[in-house]
Amino acid sequence: MVIEMNVKLIGIAVLFSLLLNGFIFAMPCNTGGEVSFIHEERCNDEKSCAAQTDDAYEIQWEKDYGKLWWWSARYEGPQPVGDADNDGKNELLIGGRDPFMRVMKWDEDKQTYYEQQKIVDPVFGIGYGIWMNLGGNYYNVPQPFGSATGFSIADIDNDGQNEIGVAWGCHFSAFKWNGNRYQLLGRYIIISEKQGQYGTTLDCVVGDYDNDGKNEVIVTGGYDGAPELVALQWDGSEFVEEASWSDEDHGSIYFPWIADVDGDGDNEVICGAGRKLVVLDWDGGEFVPTVLSEFKHHVFGCVAKDSDDDGLPEIHVTFRYPELQIWKWNGDTYEEIWDRVWYGEEDTIEAIDIGDVDDDGIQEVCVGTNFVHILQWNGTTYTEEYVIKDTYGLLAVTCVGDFDNDGKIEINAGAVGVSGDESYMSWIFKYGQE
């Protein structure tokens, strides 16, 4: 009892001290160490070699978030761009290992981006903690903050206006703009160590997975004692769990997507369960999985958008390896239509998005390694148009959208892993920036 009391007192003191100094150890429940994976193979054939670097994309904005792997690293979210405050203009979400969900807004007068708000959602005692040595023993001292492991801007409560949804490590919460700030709408605890559950949320995506005409939230992660995929619905007063799914091998699920990828008029959930690429069809009572393939490397990102302009979304898949695959429904089955490995570069993980980033009227596929590769469909195959080499590190973030509301698409990139004394950076690139 004395030791427990001392642990609590020390925990409160440490938390207070860290708050005063502006630093909280904000890590998901099972956070490990620094992530950086350099592949030493070199480009040895024409297919694998990168296109020539192009200087058409210039840095519109950048920010140094520091050099601390447990605080400064930047994460991705499946839907980080949208009109979060419903003023008719887009905002951009930037998350990471600190406890802040940063809402970035364009200042037209100053011609730069600023933080509209840093959202924090403290929840005490469900699994976050700081390991401390007390009397020769290690104790996990609870602290209330988790990092924004996944996030989305979308109409979460189906009221016709957008909200911000965030997976924080052990719970999901949504925030609504009240005219002055983003206010908590509701919260749902995904896992709790009190219930013998361990692990972390990894992402959340919003869409109509069950084709009932209303949006739901799909929250995914890697857990012990809980399903890796949970579907939540706002019932008017709180979030309730509608459905869940776990792969038999219980592989962690990063960066899922919701789209009609087989052209049947109904949405599917696309996800990577461990090393498997899976499409989940809702049959009215449960998810029915179709395993497209199993790989040598963990599947990280799944984005289903129409990148060849034929009216049907393709499935763009990234890995814990410097590779991009593109899959497509051919009328009978899903088939791989394109693959590229960027030998010698960082893993692609979640760094994938699609949009017309060079304002030519054609969609581009943007994928990050330590560089940003920009691909375009030429009517027969995907070719690499540009490579942005102003970036470095493991680019967990490579998303696109009209961040400055000028009608043109920009690219946001950010690093979750760096080498040596490098800083964790975030960049915004614009085509033809003067």
C-alpha distance (Angstrom), angle and dihedral (degrees) to the residues before:
residue distance angle dihedral
M1 . . .
V2 3.82 . .
I3 3.81 90.9 .
E4 3.79 91.3 47.5
M5 3.81 90.7 50.3
N6 3.79 91.0 48.0
V7 3.79 90.1 50.2
K8 3.81 90.7 52.1
L9 3.80 93.0 46.9
I10 3.78 92.7 47.1
G11 3.79 89.8 46.2
I12 3.79 91.7 53.3
A13 3.80 90.9 47.3
V14 3.80 92.8 48.2
L15 3.80 91.7 46.9
F16 3.81 91.9 48.9
S17 3.79 91.5 48.0
L18 3.79 92.7 48.7
L19 3.78 91.7 48.2
L20 3.79 91.3 51.9
N21 3.77 90.2 51.1
G22 3.79 93.9 45.5
F23 3.80 95.6 -115.1
I24 3.80 128.2 113.5
F25 3.78 123.6 171.6
A26 3.79 91.6 -120.7
M27 3.78 106.6 -177.7
P28 3.79 134.0 144.5
C29 3.79 116.7 -106.0
N30 3.81 95.2 -89.4
T31 3.80 100.8 28.8
G32 3.76 114.5 162.4
G33 3.77 131.4 -169.3
E34 3.76 135.3 -69.9
V35 3.78 116.7 -37.6
S36 3.78 119.0 -143.3
F37 3.79 125.2 138.4
I38 3.80 118.8 -178.7
H39 3.80 115.9 -176.0
E40 3.78 111.2 -148.4
E41 3.81 98.3 -157.8
R42 3.78 112.4 114.2
C43 3.78 131.1 -136.9
N44 3.79 105.4 -91.3
D45 3.78 106.4 164.7
E46 3.79 138.9 41.7
K47 3.79 94.7 -107.2
S48 3.80 93.3 54.9
C49 3.80 97.3 43.1
A50 3.79 117.6 100.9
A51 3.78 122.5 -116.4
Q52 3.77 118.8 -106.8
T53 3.79 114.8 -72.7
D54 3.80 111.0 -103.4
D55 3.80 124.3 -152.8
A56 3.82 93.6 -156.9
Y57 3.82 89.6 100.8
E58 3.78 112.3 70.0
I59 3.78 131.8 -178.2
Q60 3.80 110.6 -93.7
W61 3.82 94.2 175.3
E62 3.80 138.4 -4.2
K63 3.77 137.8 177.6
D64 3.80 133.8 -165.7
Y65 3.82 109.6 -139.3
G66 3.80 95.2 -174.3
K67 3.78 138.1 -102.8
L68 3.82 103.7 -82.2
W69 3.82 112.0 113.0
W70 3.83 92.1 -156.8
W71 3.83 92.8 52.2
S72 3.80 113.8 16.4
A73 3.83 105.0 49.4
R74 3.83 116.8 111.9
Y75 3.82 123.9 -132.1
E76 3.80 132.8 -162.1
G77 3.79 131.5 -123.9
P78 3.84 125.7 -157.8
Q79 3.84 95.5 -125.3
P80 3.82 107.1 24.0
V81 3.82 97.9 149.3
G82 3.80 128.6 70.4
D83 3.77 146.9 92.1
A84 3.80 98.0 -63.1
D85 3.82 97.1 169.6
N86 3.83 95.0 38.0
D87 3.81 95.4 -123.5
G88 3.79 93.3 129.3
K89 3.81 93.9 -99.4
N90 3.79 131.5 97.2
E91 3.78 126.6 -111.5
L92 3.81 128.0 -162.5
L93 3.81 124.5 -136.4
I94 3.81 118.9 -143.3
G95 3.79 117.1 -172.5
G96 3.77 137.3 170.6
R97 3.79 146.8 143.4
D98 3.79 93.9 -47.7
P99 3.85 117.2 84.7
F100 3.81 94.9 -106.3
M101 3.77 129.4 104.9
R102 3.79 99.3 -159.2
V103 3.81 117.5 -151.5
M104 3.81 107.6 -156.7
K105 3.80 121.2 -158.0
W106 3.80 131.6 -174.8
D107 3.80 117.4 -116.7
E108 3.79 105.4 -150.2
D109 3.81 94.3 -166.5
K110 3.80 96.0 49.2
Q111 3.82 93.3 34.5
T112 3.79 93.9 -134.0
Y113 3.80 142.7 91.7
Y114 3.79 125.1 -97.6
E115 3.79 136.1 -176.9
Q116 3.78 107.9 -97.0
Q117 3.81 88.8 -173.0
K118 3.78 142.3 -17.9
I119 3.80 105.0 -135.5
V120 3.81 117.6 -152.3
D121 3.80 125.9 179.3
P122 3.82 110.6 -169.7
V123 3.81 117.0 -165.2
F124 3.79 117.6 177.8
G125 3.77 126.4 -139.1
I126 3.81 105.3 1.2
G127 3.77 99.1 111.8
Y128 3.79 115.7 -59.8
G129 3.77 116.2 116.1
I130 3.78 152.0 150.1
W131 3.81 116.4 -119.8
M132 3.80 110.8 -130.7
N133 3.80 133.5 -179.8
L134 3.80 110.9 -128.1
G135 3.79 120.9 170.2
G136 3.79 91.9 -17.0
N137 3.80 92.9 -52.7
Y138 3.80 129.1 100.0
Y139 3.79 119.4 -126.5
N140 3.77 129.6 -173.0
V141 3.79 103.6 -130.1
P142 3.81 108.8 -157.5
Q143 3.79 119.0 -122.1
P144 3.77 125.5 178.8
F145 3.79 105.0 -126.0
G146 3.78 134.4 90.0
S147 3.78 129.2 178.8
A148 3.80 123.5 -109.4
T149 3.80 98.9 -99.7
G150 3.81 93.5 173.3
F151 3.80 135.9 1.6
S152 3.80 144.5 178.3
I153 3.80 141.9 -171.1
A154 3.81 110.4 -142.9
D155 3.80 144.4 112.8
I156 3.79 96.1 -73.2
D157 3.82 99.5 166.9
N158 3.83 95.6 39.5
D159 3.80 95.3 -121.3
G160 3.81 94.4 127.5
Q161 3.80 94.0 -101.3
N162 3.79 130.8 92.1
E163 3.77 127.6 -108.2
I164 3.80 134.0 -175.1
G165 3.80 116.8 -111.7
V166 3.80 121.6 -165.0
A167 3.80 134.6 -174.7
W168 3.80 104.7 -151.0
G169 3.81 104.0 -172.3
C170 3.80 100.7 -85.5
H171 3.80 102.8 20.3
F172 3.79 144.6 31.0
S173 3.80 124.8 -131.4
A174 3.79 137.5 175.5
F175 3.80 129.5 -147.0
K176 3.80 130.5 -158.0
W177 3.81 126.5 -159.9
N178 3.82 109.1 -116.3
G179 3.79 96.4 -172.6
N180 3.79 94.8 -87.9
R181 3.79 107.1 39.4
Y182 3.80 144.7 -8.0
Q183 3.81 106.3 -83.1
L184 3.79 125.8 -162.7
L185 3.81 110.6 -97.6
G186 3.79 98.2 -179.9
R187 3.77 145.2 -35.3
Y188 3.82 135.8 -141.8
I189 3.80 123.3 -164.7
I190 3.81 108.4 -136.7
I191 3.82 98.9 -177.5
S192 3.79 137.1 -0.1
E193 3.78 129.9 -168.7
K194 3.81 85.7 -143.8
Q195 3.81 86.1 68.3
G196 3.80 93.1 47.0
Q197 3.81 92.9 -102.5
Y198 3.79 122.5 135.5
G199 3.78 136.1 -178.2
T200 3.78 136.8 60.0
T201 3.76 142.4 -85.8
L202 3.79 112.1 -112.1
D203 3.80 107.7 -175.2
C204 3.79 148.2 -11.8
V205 3.79 131.5 -150.9
V206 3.82 130.1 -174.6
G207 3.81 125.7 -140.3
D208 3.80 145.9 104.6
Y209 3.82 101.1 -73.4
D210 3.84 95.1 164.3
N211 3.81 96.3 42.7
D212 3.80 95.3 -124.6
G213 3.81 93.2 132.1
K214 3.80 93.6 -103.4
N215 3.79 132.2 97.4
E216 3.77 121.6 -113.0
V217 3.81 132.0 -175.8
I218 3.80 120.7 -117.0
V219 3.81 110.4 -157.1
T220 3.81 117.8 -169.9
G221 3.78 136.1 -176.8
G222 3.77 147.6 128.5
Y223 3.78 115.7 -80.6
D224 3.77 147.7 163.6
G225 3.79 108.0 -139.8
A226 3.80 100.1 11.3
P227 3.84 136.8 72.7
E228 3.80 116.3 -93.4
L229 3.81 92.7 -131.8
V230 3.80 125.1 43.2
A231 3.82 127.6 178.6
L232 3.82 115.3 -148.2
Q233 3.81 129.3 -168.1
W234 3.80 128.2 -166.2
D235 3.82 105.3 -129.0
G236 3.79 96.1 -169.0
S237 3.78 96.6 -86.8
E238 3.80 107.3 33.1
F239 3.79 145.4 1.0
V240 3.80 115.2 -90.2
E241 3.79 129.1 -172.1
E242 3.81 112.1 -112.2
A243 3.78 101.3 174.6
S244 3.78 144.9 -17.0
W245 3.80 140.6 -161.6
S246 3.79 137.2 -162.5
D247 3.76 129.0 -173.5
E248 3.80 114.0 -126.3
D249 3.81 89.5 -115.5
H250 3.83 92.3 47.2
G251 3.80 94.9 -132.7
S252 3.80 116.4 179.3
I253 3.81 114.2 -101.3
Y254 3.81 119.8 -139.5
F255 3.81 128.9 -178.3
P256 3.83 105.7 -6.2
W257 3.80 126.1 -171.6
I258 3.82 139.0 -150.3
A259 3.82 119.9 -144.8
D260 3.81 143.6 120.6
V261 3.78 97.7 -97.0
D262 3.82 98.4 163.6
G263 3.81 97.5 48.3
D264 3.80 95.8 -121.6
G265 3.80 94.3 126.1
D266 3.80 94.2 -106.9
N267 3.79 127.3 97.0
E268 3.77 123.8 -116.5
V269 3.81 131.7 -160.9
I270 3.80 112.9 -121.4
C271 3.79 118.1 -161.2
G272 3.76 146.2 149.0
A273 3.79 112.5 -119.4
G274 3.78 102.5 -165.9
R275 3.80 104.8 -57.5
K276 3.80 94.5 -15.0
L277 3.80 127.9 97.0
V278 3.81 106.7 -143.3
V279 3.81 135.6 -175.9
L280 3.81 113.6 -158.6
D281 3.82 119.1 -154.6
W282 3.80 118.4 -164.6
D283 3.81 109.9 -135.1
G284 3.80 96.0 -173.9
G285 3.77 95.5 -89.6
E286 3.79 108.8 37.1
F287 3.78 145.4 0.0
V288 3.81 115.0 -85.4
P289 3.82 110.0 -155.4
T290 3.79 127.3 -144.3
V291 3.79 112.6 -169.1
L292 3.80 108.1 -148.5
S293 3.78 96.0 -174.3
E294 3.79 145.4 -30.9
F295 3.79 119.0 -127.6
K296 3.79 141.9 -162.8
H297 3.80 90.7 -116.8
H298 3.79 134.8 52.1
V299 3.80 114.2 -92.4
F300 3.80 110.7 -124.6
G301 3.80 114.0 166.1
C302 3.82 131.3 35.6
V303 3.80 117.9 -179.3
A304 3.82 119.6 169.9
K305 3.81 111.6 -163.1
D306 3.79 132.9 135.4
S307 3.80 102.8 -97.4
D308 3.84 97.4 161.7
D309 3.83 96.6 48.0
D310 3.81 96.8 -122.7
G311 3.81 95.0 123.3
L312 3.82 96.3 -105.7
P313 3.82 122.4 96.8
E314 3.79 116.6 -119.0
I315 3.81 120.6 -145.2
H316 3.81 111.3 -118.3
V317 3.81 111.8 -162.6
T318 3.81 129.6 -167.1
F319 3.80 129.8 -172.3
R320 3.77 148.3 -162.3
Y321 3.77 82.4 -91.3
P322 3.84 131.3 64.0
E323 3.80 93.5 -90.0
L324 3.81 139.9 116.4
Q325 3.80 123.5 -164.4
I326 3.80 126.2 -174.4
W327 3.82 120.3 -155.5
K328 3.80 130.1 -170.2
W329 3.79 139.9 -172.3
N330 3.83 107.8 -116.5
G331 3.80 96.9 -169.6
D332 3.79 95.1 -88.3
T333 3.79 107.1 37.6
Y334 3.80 144.3 -8.8
E335 3.79 115.5 -86.7
E336 3.77 134.9 -176.6
I337 3.81 108.8 -112.9
W338 3.81 101.8 173.7
D339 3.79 140.3 17.4
R340 3.79 135.7 177.9
V341 3.80 133.2 178.0
W342 3.80 117.3 -164.5
Y343 3.78 98.7 -152.3
G344 3.79 115.5 -151.1
E345 3.82 94.1 22.2
E346 3.80 134.9 101.4
D347 3.80 125.2 -83.5
T348 3.80 117.8 -80.6
I349 3.85 94.1 -138.6
E350 3.87 108.2 153.6
A351 3.81 97.2 -15.1
I352 3.80 101.1 116.1
D353 3.82 135.4 113.8
I354 3.81 140.7 141.6
G355 3.82 130.7 -135.3
D356 3.80 144.4 119.3
V357 3.79 96.1 -83.7
D358 3.83 98.0 163.7
D359 3.83 95.7 46.6
D360 3.81 94.7 -121.6
G361 3.80 95.4 127.0
I362 3.81 92.9 -106.9
Q363 3.80 126.5 102.8
E364 3.80 118.4 -113.6
V365 3.80 128.3 -156.1
C366 3.80 110.9 -133.2
V367 3.79 118.4 -163.6
G368 3.79 128.7 172.4
T369 3.78 131.4 -143.2
N370 3.79 109.3 148.7
F371 3.82 83.6 -51.0
V372 3.81 130.1 45.3
H373 3.82 112.0 -112.6
I374 3.80 116.5 -160.3
L375 3.81 117.3 -158.4
Q376 3.80 133.0 -176.6
W377 3.81 134.8 -166.8
N378 3.83 110.2 -117.9
G379 3.79 96.9 -170.1
T380 3.78 93.9 -88.6
T381 3.79 107.9 39.8
Y382 3.80 143.3 -13.9
T383 3.80 116.3 -82.7
E384 3.78 128.4 -170.0
E385 3.82 109.6 -114.0
Y386 3.78 102.8 174.1
V387 3.79 142.4 4.3
I388 3.80 119.6 -155.0
K389 3.80 108.0 -149.8
D390 3.80 99.7 175.8
T391 3.82 88.3 95.1
Y392 3.79 132.5 78.3
G393 3.78 139.3 -178.5
L394 3.79 130.4 43.5
L395 3.81 101.7 -38.9
A396 3.79 104.3 -145.4
V397 3.80 85.5 164.1
T398 3.79 121.6 65.3
C399 3.80 108.9 140.2
V400 3.79 133.3 148.3
G401 3.80 135.7 -148.6
D402 3.77 145.1 120.0
F403 3.79 96.0 -76.3
D404 3.82 96.2 164.9
N405 3.82 96.1 41.4
D406 3.80 97.0 -125.1
G407 3.81 93.7 126.6
K408 3.80 93.4 -101.7
I409 3.80 129.9 102.3
E410 3.81 123.6 -113.7
I411 3.82 131.3 -168.3
N412 3.81 124.3 -125.6
A413 3.82 117.8 -161.5
G414 3.79 129.9 177.2
A415 3.79 138.4 171.0
V416 3.81 127.8 -118.9
G417 3.81 93.1 176.1
V418 3.81 131.1 35.7
S419 3.77 137.0 170.1
G420 3.77 130.3 -115.4
D421 3.79 114.6 -32.4
E422 3.82 96.3 -12.9
S423 3.80 120.0 133.5
Y424 3.79 125.1 -122.4
M425 3.79 102.4 -110.5
S426 3.77 137.3 -170.9
W427 3.82 120.7 -157.1
I428 3.79 137.4 -174.6
F429 3.81 116.2 -155.6
K430 3.78 126.8 -163.0
Y431 3.77 128.9 -167.0
G432 3.79 113.8 -120.1
Q433 3.82 92.9 3.8
E434 3.78 110.1 174.7
